[in-house]
Amino acid sequence: MPMSSSIRLGIVGAGAIGNVHMNTFGRIPGVYLAGVTDAYLPQAEQRAKEHTISVVYQSPQHMFEDPAIDAVVIGVPNKYHAPLAVEALKHGKHVLLEKPMANDAESARTILQAKEESGKVLMMAHQMRWSGIARALKHHIDKGELGRIYNAKTGWFRKKGIPGWGSWFTRMEESGGGPLIDIGVHMLDLTLYLMGNPKPVSVFGTTYAEFGPQRKGIGTWGTPNWDGYYDVEDLATALIKMDNGSTLSLEVSWAAHSAGLPEEPFVNLMGTEAGISLVGEKATFVTHAFDQVIESEIKPLEGEEDRTMLSKHFVECIRENKEPITSALSGYTNNRILSAIYQSSRTGHEVKLDWN
Ligand SMILES: NC(=O)c1ccc[n+]([C@@H]2O[C@H](COP(=O)([O-])OP(=O)(O)OC[C@H]3O[C@@H](n4cnc5c(N)ncnc54)[C@H](O)[C@@H]3O)[C@@H](O)[C@H]2O)c1
């Protein structure tokens, strides 16, 4: 039974990430796992047993209509993020939404609008911002140690990492894209945050599908469906220009013939006073002194693991009626850039982003 002050949380989507959220929120004080639902009900029933959740809802709609639910976590294929998040907000629920916010910018905008109308919390689940090393980087940046960040380079080069070939992951209609929208969105989110959230004004990008259509480069995440199909990219490259003149280049792949490029997530920030290079969990601070290049290691800040911190932040935002650091606006901004990259790739032209 929940304590009277507990946040009664419902989980929409009992797949891989839904299970991660159930594990994490199950350990957060002041949260009561009140219900779970999934389009495939036996999956929800199984998770309910594993996590001792008493209510299995027949559908997300049933969950949203129940006054015994205060907040929901949405962890379903990207296509359903917008309709479910909008519906949950309309029913007065706070929402923790998996990334990407939506499968395109237009759908993401509907969530932003619903969030503004509802007055509820809408938080994006970008756990990378909460890692000890990302927090350490932010700490150095906020102290002004980098000066003005004028260029950044970020990405993630998986060489053989196509998730769930043929499943929703590789079908444009359900996912909205390949590695760009799957892992690129994490890198975009983290780098924009570290750059101080400058406003993106123009985007040039190209995407390629060289491995997936040939059923090559298959990774271990997700279950393949060999009756399915593959119509998303497997590599994307883009240059984004900001209103303050700074630039960000983003390159991601699920599969590629590459050696020497980091298979782990990386971020390079180049500032007027110093730079930071992050590869995986290892970060280096770079500056010049006495005409020499000086490098030193940055240690992660201490604290709980990233998903625990993310979940606690969600709870804190609900209790204190605060805007999450991974706000709806940040999710929408990410989606606008992603959609512009796909558009640029289709047309071969730069896409200007108008924010009026
Ligand atoms: N933050 C991260 O690092 C991270 C990691 C993995 C996945 N994700 C995101 O989480 C989401 C789900 O990914 P996953 O790996 O758990 O996928 P998954 O395929 O393992 O699980 C998705 C679940 O959603 C259910 N579902 C499908 N449509 C539904 C609907 N309309 N209503 C209710 N349930 C529905 C499916 O039956 C399935 O059980 C995606 O948006 C993905 O991008 C985020």
The ligand as an SDF file (V2000), in Angstrom:
LIG
                    3D

 44 48  0  0  0  0  0  0  0  0999 V2000
   17.1260    6.1530  -22.1220 N   0  0  0  0  0  0  0  0  0  0  0  0
   17.7210    5.1520  -22.7450 C   0  0  0  0  0  0  0  0  0  0  0  0
   18.9410    5.0070  -22.7410 O   0  0  0  0  0  0  0  0  0  0  0  0
   16.8850    4.1620  -23.5060 C   0  0  0  0  0  0  0  0  0  0  0  0
   17.3400    2.8620  -23.7170 C   0  0  0  0  0  0  0  0  0  0  0  0
   16.5290    1.9760  -24.4290 C   0  0  0  0  0  0  0  0  0  0  0  0
   15.2990    2.4020  -24.9350 C   0  0  0  0  0  0  0  0  0  0  0  0
   14.9010    3.6810  -24.7320 N   0  0  0  0  0  0  0  0  0  0  0  0
   13.6000    4.1510  -25.2970 C   0  0  0  0  0  0  0  0  0  0  0  0
   12.5440    3.4710  -24.6510 O   0  0  0  0  0  0  0  0  0  0  0  0
   11.4870    3.2090  -25.5600 C   0  0  0  0  0  0  0  0  0  0  0  0
   11.1670    1.7140  -25.5720 C   0  0  0  0  0  0  0  0  0  0  0  0
   12.3370    1.0000  -25.9110 O   0  0  0  0  0  0  0  0  0  0  0  0
   12.5470   -0.5250  -25.4180 P   0  0  0  0  0  0  0  0  0  0  0  0
   13.9620   -0.8650  -25.7240 O   0  0  0  0  0  0  0  0  0  0  0  0
   12.0260   -0.7110  -24.0430 O   0  0  0  0  0  0  0  0  0  0  0  0
   11.5840   -1.2690  -26.4520 O   0  0  0  0  0  0  0  0  0  0  0  0
   10.9080   -2.6980  -26.2760 P   0  0  0  0  0  0  0  0  0  0  0  0
   10.5130   -3.1170  -27.6420 O   0  0  0  0  0  0  0  0  0  0  0  0
   11.7770   -3.5900  -25.4470 O   0  0  0  0  0  0  0  0  0  0  0  0
    9.6060   -2.4230  -25.3910 O   0  0  0  0  0  0  0  0  0  0  0  0
    8.5340   -1.6400  -25.8340 C   0  0  0  0  0  0  0  0  0  0  0  0
    7.2620   -2.1730  -25.1540 C   0  0  0  0  0  0  0  0  0  0  0  0
    6.2050   -1.2710  -25.4790 O   0  0  0  0  0  0  0  0  0  0  0  0
    5.0250   -2.0640  -25.7480 C   0  0  0  0  0  0  0  0  0  0  0  0
    4.1370   -1.2220  -26.5580 N   0  0  0  0  0  0  0  0  0  0  0  0
    4.1990   -0.9880  -27.8930 C   0  0  0  0  0  0  0  0  0  0  0  0
    3.2550   -0.1100  -28.2410 N   0  0  0  0  0  0  0  0  0  0  0  0
    2.5530    0.1930  -27.1180 C   0  0  0  0  0  0  0  0  0  0  0  0
    1.4470    1.0360  -26.8450 C   0  0  0  0  0  0  0  0  0  0  0  0
    0.8820    1.7830  -27.8090 N   0  0  0  0  0  0  0  0  0  0  0  0
    0.9930    1.1050  -25.5690 N   0  0  0  0  0  0  0  0  0  0  0  0
    1.5570    0.3710  -24.5870 C   0  0  0  0  0  0  0  0  0  0  0  0
    2.6150   -0.4580  -24.7940 N   0  0  0  0  0  0  0  0  0  0  0  0
    3.1220   -0.5210  -26.0340 C   0  0  0  0  0  0  0  0  0  0  0  0
    5.5460   -3.2970  -26.4260 C   0  0  0  0  0  0  0  0  0  0  0  0
    4.6220   -4.3760  -26.3550 O   0  0  0  0  0  0  0  0  0  0  0  0
    6.8420   -3.5620  -25.6390 C   0  0  0  0  0  0  0  0  0  0  0  0
    6.6300   -4.4030  -24.5270 O   0  0  0  0  0  0  0  0  0  0  0  0
   11.9420    3.7590  -26.9010 C   0  0  0  0  0  0  0  0  0  0  0  0
   11.4250    5.0370  -27.0900 O   0  0  0  0  0  0  0  0  0  0  0  0
   13.4510    3.8410  -26.7780 C   0  0  0  0  0  0  0  0  0  0  0  0
   14.0320    4.8690  -27.5700 O   0  0  0  0  0  0  0  0  0  0  0  0
   15.6510    4.5470  -24.0170 C   0  0  0  0  0  0  0  0  0  0  0  0
  1  2  1  0
  2  3  2  0
  2  4  1  0
  4  5  1  0
  4 44  2  0
  5  6  2  0
  6  7  1  0
  7  8  2  0
  8  9  1  0
  8 44  1  0
  9 10  1  0
  9 42  1  0
 10 11  1  0
 11 12  1  0
 11 40  1  0
 12 13  1  0
 13 14  1  0
 14 15  2  0
 14 16  1  0
 14 17  1  0
 17 18  1  0
 18 19  2  0
 18 20  1  0
 18 21  1  0
 21 22  1  0
 22 23  1  0
 23 24  1  0
 23 38  1  0
 24 25  1  0
 25 26  1  0
 25 36  1  0
 26 27  1  0
 26 35  1  0
 27 28  2  0
 28 29  1  0
 29 30  1  0
 29 35  2  0
 30 31  1  0
 30 32  2  0
 32 33  1  0
 33 34  2  0
 34 35  1  0
 36 37  1  0
 36 38  1  0
 38 39  1  0
 40 41  1  0
 40 42  1  0
 42 43  1  0
M  CHG  2   8   1  16  -1
M  END
$$$$
